[in-house]
Amino acid sequence: MDEKSMDVFTHYYNNSTLASLIYDVLMGKKPFFSSLIVGQPGVGKTSYAYYSLKTAIIASLCTHRGIKGTAPCIEYVEKNYGELCMSKHCTKPDGIDEEYRWAYYTGVSDLERFLNDMRDLIEHVNELRRKPILFLDDLVSRKAYQLGGEMRELYQAFKEAYRIIRVTSGVVVMTAIHKSYFPEEVAASSEFIYAKYGYDEILYERWVYARYMKMWFGDQYWFKALKPKWIDRVPRRAVFGLPEWLEKEINERKIYTLKSVLDRVLNKRKVRKEARGG
C-alpha cells in the first residue's frame, strides 16, 4: 500500500463511524445494519460508502486473526490478498475488491448480476455461509420502477432481498440523492446519513429526533427537535476521491441506464404514433 492509500485507510480506520457500525455486524456484535447516504450529486457519497465498507472488511479480517493496529493489519492482508490500493489513483481493483466483488453493485454488468444474486439469495436463504453484504450505488429507485422493464425488476428484487437480509443478518449500504428514492420500510430501518460540504471537509451527518422540555410561565412543555447523533468528517482532498476504476464503472452504468430509459420512452411514443396511424 502506497502512502496515499495509507492516508485514506488510516483516516477511515480511526475516524469513520460508518465503518465501525459495519464492522460490528461483520464481527457478530450486531445482527443487522442498513445505511442510506444522501446528498447532492458529486458530494462524495459513493467514495464515503466504498471506503467505509472496505475499511470495515479489512479490519474484520485482521480481528479474526487477532491482529491489531493499522500497519500489522495491512501487512497481514497484503500477504494474503496482494498489494492494497485505497485512493483516487487506483486504476484497477485490488485483491480485496476482487474477493468481495460479490458485494459491490455499481457497474453496467452489475444490473443483471444483482437480479441473479438476489434470486439466489431469496431461494437459498437457509444455506448462507457468510453475512449478506449489499453496496448499492444509486442503483435502485422506487421512482424508476414506474418505467417498467429492467428498472421494475431491480426494484422488486431489492425489496424482497432487503426483507431477507434483515432476518438473516447482514449489511446494506446505499447511496441516493434523496431518501424518498427508496421504499418507506427501507428508509425507516436505515441510518439516514446526510452528506454536505464543509469548509475544507465533507460532513456526513446522522441526525435523530430528541425530546426536550422547557418551562413557560410555570408549565412544562415537551417538544421534539433534531440533533446530531454522530458526524463523520472526510478531508476535501483529491486522494479521498472515488478510485478511477470504480468511477469508470459507475459512469458506464449511468450512461447505460439513461439509454435504456430513453429507448423505452421512444419506443412507447413510436407505438402510440403508429396506433394513431401517424
N, C-alpha and C positions, 0 to 999 in steps of 0.2 A: 504494500500500500504506500503510495507516494505521500508527500507532505500535505498536499491539498486535500486528498481523500481523508487523511488522518484528522485534519482540522474539522471536516464535516462530521465524521464519525464521532469524534470526541465531544463535539458540541451536542449532538443528539443523545449520546450515551449519558452525558452528565446533566442535560437540561430539559430533555423532551418528556413532558408529562404523558403525551400520547404514546410514545414508545414504552414508557413504564406500564401504562394500562394494558397495552397489547402483550407485553412481556408477562404480566401477571396471569393472563389467560393461557399463554403458551406453557407456563410453568405449573399450571393447575391450581393456582391460588384463587382464581375466579372462574366461573363456568362459561361466561359469555361477555363479549364486548363488541359494541357497534358504534361507529362514529360517522358523522355526517359533516364534512368540511365544506363550508360555503363561502362565497365571496366573488368579487368581480373577476372577469377573465384576466389572466396574467399576473394575479397577485401572488401566486406560488402555492396554490392548494395542493397540486399534484406532487410537487417536489417534497413538500412537508409530509404528505401521506406516505410517499415512497420511502423516504429516508427514515421516518419513524418506524415503519414496518420492518425495513431491512435491519435497522439497529436492534430492534426487539428480537428478531430471528437470530442474529449473530450472538447477542447477549444470552439468549436461551441455550444455544448450542454450547457456549462456554460454561454456563452454570451447571448444565447436566454433567459436565466433566469436572466440576469443582474448580474451575479456573476463574480467578478474579483479577480485575484491573484491565485497562484497555490494551496495553502493549502485549501482555501474555495472551489475552483473548485473541487479538489479531494474529499473533504468531501461530496459535493453535489452529485457527480457522484457515489461514493461508496454507498451512501444512497439509490440510485435508481437502481444501477446495481451490487452491491456487491463489494467485495474487488478486486482492480485492480492489475494486475501484468504486469510490463514492464521491463523485463530484460532477460538475457540469461537463468536464472534459472527457468523460468516459465515452468511448466510441463504440463499444460493444459490451454485451452482458458479461459479468464475471461469473465465477463458479457458483456463488450463492444465488445470483439471478437465474442461472440455468437450472439449478437444483429446485428452486421454488417457483419456477416459471408457471407451474400449475395454479399458483395463487394470483398471478397478475392477469388482468383482463383490460388491455389498453389498445392493442393494435387491430388492424383490419381482420387478420386471421383469427383474432380472439372472439369475434362475434359468433361464428359457428361453433368454436370450441366451448364458449360459455354455455350455449344451449345444450351441447352434448354432455358437458361436465355436470350441469345441473340435472339433466335427466338421469345420469348415473347416480348422482348424489341422492336423488329422490327415491330411486328404485333400490339402492343398496345401502340405505342409511344404517342398517344394523351390522354392516360389515366394515365400517370405517375403522382404520388403524391409526389415523392421525387427525388432529383437530382441523376441521374445515377452515380455510382462510380465503376471504374474497377481498381483492383490491380492485375496486371498480372506479375507473376514472371517467366520470361523466358519461357512463355507458348506458344507464337505464333511466328512463324518464317517463313518468305517468302521462305527460303531455304528448310524448312521441308515440305512445301506443295507439292513439287515435288515427295515426297514419296507416295502421294496418301492416300486414306483411311481417317482415323480419322484426320491426320495431315492437309490434304487439307480442310476438313470440318471446322476445327478450324480456319484456316487462312481466309477462305471466310467469316465465321460468324463474325470474328473480324473486317474485312474491312467494312462490312455493318453496324455493330453496332457502329463503330467509327464515321462514317459519321453522324449517327443519333444523337449521343451524342454531337457532335459539334453544331448541330442545336438546340437541346432541352436543352442544358446547362448541364454540368457535369464535372467530374474529371476522368482522366485516368492516372494511374501511372504504368510504365512498366520498366522492367529490361532486359538487354541482354548483350552479350559480345561485340557487335558492332551495331551501328545504322543501318547498311546495312541489318540487320535481319528483319527489318520492312518495310512496303510499303513506297514509297517515299513521299506520301502525309501525312503520319503519322509523319515521321521524319521532314518534312518541317514545320509542325504546332505544334511541341512539343518543350519544353525546353530541350535542349540536355545537360545533366549533365555527366561530366566525373569523374569517381572515381579513385583515386590513393593513394598510400601510402605516408604519410609524415614521419617525424622523429618519433614522438610519437602520431600521429593522422592520421585519414583518411581524405583526402581532397575530397570534392565534388564540382567541379568547373563548373560554367556556363560561357562559353566564347561566345563572339559576335564579329562580324567584325565592325571596326570603321574606318572612313575616316581621314586621316592625310595629312597635307600639308607641304612641305619643299621647301626651296629656293635653286636653283642651278644655279650659275652664272647669277643671276637676274631674272630667270624664276621660275614660280610656278609649282610644280609637286604634284599631288594628288595620294595617294596610300591607299590600304586597309590593315589592319593588325588586328590580333586577340588581344582582351584584355579581362580580366575577368570582367563579369557583376556582379557576386557575388560568394562567396566561403563559403560553409558550412564546418565546422571542427568538427569532432567527435573523442573523445579520443580513443586511441587504448588500451582499457581496456576490459577484458572478459565480464564484466557486460553489455556492449553495444552490445554484440553479439546477434544473432538471438535466439528467445525463443526456448527451447528444443522441444516443441510440434510442432512448425511451421517448424523447421529444419527437424524433422522426416517426416512430410508430404511431404516436398519438395524432400527429398531423395527417398521416396517411389515412387513419381511421376516420378523422373528421371529414376529409375530402370524399372518402368512400360513402360515408353516411349521407352527406349532402347530395351527392349524385344519385344515391338510391332514392332519397325523398323526392328530388326533382323529377326523376324518371317516372315515379309512381304518380305524381301530380300531373305531369304532362300526358301520361297515358290515359288517366281518367278524363282529362279535358278532351283528348282525341276521341275517346269512346262517346262522350256526350255530344261532341260535334257531329260524329258520324250518325248518331241516333237521330239528330235533328235534320239529317240529310245535307249537312254542310260540307 
